[in-house]
């Protein structure tokens, strides 16, 4: 199931993202989702992102 995320971007970043999405003929949100997925995959490949379940806090 997909989840929604709200974020705030500087005006210049949003404008560039919007232009890029328009050139590709896709919605801005769709391009943003693709870029986030790509960044996460690359971070995992570099070992920068550890997705092991967190251990319960010790009492």
C-alpha positions, -999 to +999 in steps of 0.1 A: +000+000+000+012+035-008+017+062+018+015+099+014+042+123+026+040+161+028+072+181+024+083+216+019+108+225-008+125+258-015+108+276-044+138+271-068+139+233-061+102+230-067+104+250-099+132+228-112+114+196-102+082+209-119+101+217-152+118+183-151+085+165-146+068+185-174+096+175-198+090+139-190+052+143-193+046+131-157+031+147-126+056+164-103+046+142-074+053+111-095+088+123-104+095+132-067+084+097-056+107+081-083+136+102-071+131+093-034+129+056-043+160+059-064+179+077-036+168+050-010+179+021-033+213+038-039+218+044-002+211+008+006+236-003-021+262+019-005+255+005+029+243+039+042+208+027+051+203-002+076+168-014+076+171-040+104+142-039+128+150-018+159+157-038+190+133-032+219+145-008+245+162-025+275+147-018+309 
